[in-house]
């Protein structure tokens, strides 16, 4: 890393932490080296986007870092990767820049430090959420009601009224949406994305297809590298199961909302009804996908990851797994005396997941999608001269 470059960035860094400044300076050095080589330009979107630039301000580096899918192909293909004296390790350095960017764009800014202690934060939020719902149920009713057997439509609301649940989850969801939206605005402004990109529907559709298929998590077509240089599509499959499992669970919740307000049907619903079917299929995806991602992460080549944020990655994946596990257990146990406690545990975990969404790995999918929109727009402008 150039000492002069580091000094220059330090002088203009403002409130950016020193480790983030160092990561940006190293990313600048690597992009300069890679821009001279261009051997990896066919592997993913990062290198063609890099080639459109001759200088790399911090906003562009954050854009490139969030465009990176960490497939690892460039690390194994690069002739200058460690132990070469050039020490070119694009996946690891961009992972550090990407993780630092989450804290840089977070709202409110006072909570930026949460990303450094994300695992502890999520664990405490989950414990608090579960405890609060169990205590709330117990305070609302006597123990006989909490541990009683409740069946049929409206059984859940005998433990907590529907309007109370809506108020609690509506408030935490609104907070998460506002916090994420303000982070998106900060990211979009910092990467200097043109205003036209957000209304370029062709570019948006291209980005949706690229994100939905995880186009750039394939190592240029041969597969992602995880343990070693042998390519595999396993991480891509686990990401698909996680993402589409989450979307099916969201669809289940949305359908249940329509059932309640439009059809006047109260939960819990029979196993064959659409909300339960969507939730069950999505829940199974959210068990297999996160479990596979966790197993792959433990086996991941250390030179490809940012070890300082491993807790953040693991905590978010674990929360998705627990959300699905508690939801499926609630489905199995809802006609037994365990339903009350299981409902409290599930609602507490979901509440914690929503509360921590703006302050953990959840935002990476959003920033990456926005980076793909900008990249698609840049390519369209380039193709039109």
N, C-alpha and C positions, 0 to 999 in steps of 0.2 A: 504494500500500500504506500502511495506517495505521501511523505510527511507534509509536504506543502499543501496537497489536496485536503488532508485531514485537518490541518490548521485552518484552511479557508472555510471548510464546512463547520468547524467548531466555532469560528468567529461569527458565523451567520445562523447558527443553529437555534438560537433563542431558547425555547423551553424543551427542545428535543433532547432526550437523555443521551449521555455520552455513548452508550453501547449502540443506540440507534444511529448516531452520527457516524460511528466507526463502520457499521454495517452498510450505510449508504455510500461511504467513501470506498469501501471494498467492492461494492456492487458497481460503482462507477468505473473502477479499475478493470473489473472483469468484463464489463460491456465494451470497454475500449479495446481490450485484447481480443474478445470474440468478434468484434466488428472488423478486425483486421484479418481474422482467419476465415470465418463464415462456413466452416466445415459442417456445422450442425443446423444449417438453415432449414433443412427438410424435416427436422424432428418434431417441431411444435410451432406455436404461434409466436413465442417469445423472440426467436431470432429474426424472422422476417420483420417484426415490429421494431426490433433493435436496429435493423439495417436502414430503416427510414430516418434514422437520427444520426447526427454527428456529435452531439453533446447530450449529456444526461443529467438534467436538473432533478431535484429530489422527487418532484411530482411524476416525472416520467419513469424514474426508478421504481416508485411505488406502483405505478401502472404495470410495468413489466413484471414486477414481483407477483402481483395478483393475477397476471395472465399466466404465470407458470403453474403447471399442474403437478410439479414435483415427481414426474415419471422416472427420472434418474437416467434417462438414455444419454443425455449429453455428458454426464459424468463419466460413463463407461466408454463413450466414443471419443472423448477429448484426449489428444496427445499431450496436453499440458496439465492434466489433472494430477493431484498429489500421487506420488511424491515429487513430481517435477517442480523445479524451482519457481516456475510461474504460479504454481498453486491455484490453478483455476478449478473452482468448485462451485459452479453456478447453482445447482439445486439447494445446497446448504445455505449459501449467502442470500439467495432470493427468499428462502424460507425465513431467515432472520428478518430481512427487510419487510416481508409480508406480515409477519407476526407483530413487528413494531408498528406497522401501519394501522393495525386495528386500534391500538392505544392512541395513536396520533389523531385519528378521526372520531374517537368516541365522544358521545354526549351523555351527560355533562363531562367536561374535561377533567373535573376533579376525580372522576372514577377511573382515569387511565391506569392507575396503579393496580387496579383489580386484575388486569391481564397478567401481571407478573406473579400473582398469587391466585390464579383462576381456579386451580383444583381445590384449594381450601375454601374459596368463596362459594363454589358450587356445592361442595359438601355441606357447608354450614347452611346455605339456603335450602337445600333438600331436607336436612334435619329439622330446620325451623318450620318448613312448610308442612312436613308430615306431623310433627308434634302439634302445630297449631290446629290442624284439621281434626286430629284425634281429640285434643282437649276441647275444641269447639263442639264436636259432636257430643262429647260426654257432658259438657256444660248445658247444651241445648236440651238434652234428654237424660233420663236416668240410665243406669247401666243396663237395665233390662231391655230398654229400647235399642241401645247401641249393640248389644250382643244378641238381639232377637232375630228371628227369621222373617224377612219381608219379601214378598213376592208380588208379581203383577205390576201393571202400569202404575207409575208414581212411587214405586218402592224406594228409590234413591232419595226422594224428596221427603220421606218420613224421617230421615236423619238430618237433612238440611233443606230448607225451602228452596225451590227453583230460583226465585228472585234473588235470594242471597247468593247462590252460586253464580248467577249471571253477573251480579254486582262485583263480586270478588274477581272473577276471571275477566270480566269486561275491563275493569280498572287496570289490572296487570298487563292485559293484552294491549290496551291503548298506550300505556307507558312504553312498552317494548316497541310498538310501531313508531311512536314519536321519536324515541331515542335512535332507532335504526335509520329512520328517514333523515334525521339531522346528520347522522354519520355518513349516509349516502351523499347528501348535499356537499359535505366537506370533501369527501373523496372525489366526487365529480369535478368540483372546482379546482382541487389541487392538481389533478392530472391534466388540467387545461383541456378537457374534452370540448370539442366544438358544440355549440348549441344545436346545430343541425343534426348531430348524431342521435339525439334523443327523439327526433321525429323522423328519422330515416327508417321507415318500416322494413325495408329490405334488409338493412343491416341488423335490425332488432330480430327479425325472423331468422336470419343466419346465426345470430348469437344464441337464440333459443334452441335451434337444432344442434349447434355445437355443444352447448351446455347439457342438453337432454341426452345426447349420445356419448358425452365425455370424450369428444373427438380427440382431444390432446392428451389423454391419459393412455396413450397406446404406443409411446416410444417411437413415433414415426411409422407405425403400422405393425411392428413386430410384437408389441406388448410392453408393459411397464416393468421396470427393474425394481426388485424389493430387497431380497437377501443378498443377491450377487448380480453378475452381469447376465444371468439367464433370464430372458423375458417371460412374462406371464400376464394373463388378463385377469388374475384373481382379484387384485385391488379394484380394478374397474367394475367387476361383477359385484363386489361387496358395496362399492359406492352406489351402484344402481339400486341394489336391494334396499339400502338405507334411504336414499332419496325418494324412490317411488313408494317405499313403505310409509315414509313420513307423509307424502302427498295423499296416499290412500286413507291414512288416519285423519288427515285434515278434511278430506272429502266426506268421511264418515261423520265427523262432527258437524260439518255444514249440512249434510243431509238430515241428521237428527234435529238440527235447528229448524229446518223446513217442516219436518214432521210435527214438531211441537207447536209452532206458531201458525202454520198454514192448515194442517190436518187435525190439530188438537190431540195428537197422540203423544203420550208421556212415556219416557224411558223408565225402566229398561225394556227393550224391544225383543221379540222372539229371535232365535238364532238365525232364522231364514230371512229376516227383514234386511233391507239394503244397508242401513247404518251398521248393523252387526257384521254383515258379510264383508263390507269394505274395511271395517276396523279389524276384523280377524285376519284377513289377507294382508293388510298393511302391517299389522302387529307382528305377523310371522316374518315379514321382510325386515322389520325393525329389530328382530331378534337375531336373525342369521347375518344380516349386513354388518351391524356394529360388532358382533362377536368375531366375524371374519376380519374386520378392520383392526380390532384390538390384537388379534393373533398376528396379523401381518406387521403391525407396528412393533411388537416385541421382537420380531425377527428382522426388522428393517436394518439395512446397512447404516451404521452410525454416521458415516461420512455424508449421508444424504439428508439428515434431519437437524433441526434446531433443538438440541437437548434441553435448553433452558425453558422451552415451552411445551415439553412433553406432557406435563401435568395438565395443561389447558386442553390438549388434544384428547387425552385419555378421559378427562372429566366430562367433556361434551359427549363423547361416544358412549360412556357409561350411563349418562343421563338419558340418552335415547333408548338404550337397552332397558334401563329400569322403567321408563315410561311404558314401553311395550310389555315388559314382563308383568308389571302390576296390573295393566289393563286386561291382559289375557287371564291372569289369575282371578280378577274381579268377575270376568265373564264366566269362569268355571265355578266360582264359589258364591255367585250372587243369590242363589236359593238356599244358602246355609247360614248358620249363625255367624260365620266369619265375614259376611258381606259388609257389615258396618265398618270394621277395622280395615278391611281391604279397600273399601271405597275411600276412607280417609287417607290411607297410604298412597293410593293412586292419585287422588286429587292434590295431595301435598307434593308429590314428585312432579306432576304436570305444572303446578303453580311455580315451583322452583325453576323448571325448565323455561317457562315464559319469562320469569323475572331475570334470569341470567342470559337470555338470548343476546342482548346488545353487548354483553361483556365477555364473550367467549368465541369459540370456533364457529358458531352459527353464522357469523357475519362473513366468513370467508367465501361462502357460496354466492352471496349477494355481490360482494366486490368483484369476484371473479366473473360473474355474469356481466357486470357493467364493463369490466375490462374487455370482455369478448365483444360487446357492442361497439366499443371504441375501435377495436382492432378491425372488425368487419367494416366499419365506416371508413377507416383509413385505407383498407384494401380496395374498397369501391372507388374512393377518390383516386387512388393510384392507377387503377385499371382504366379510369376515364381520363388519365393524363393530368 
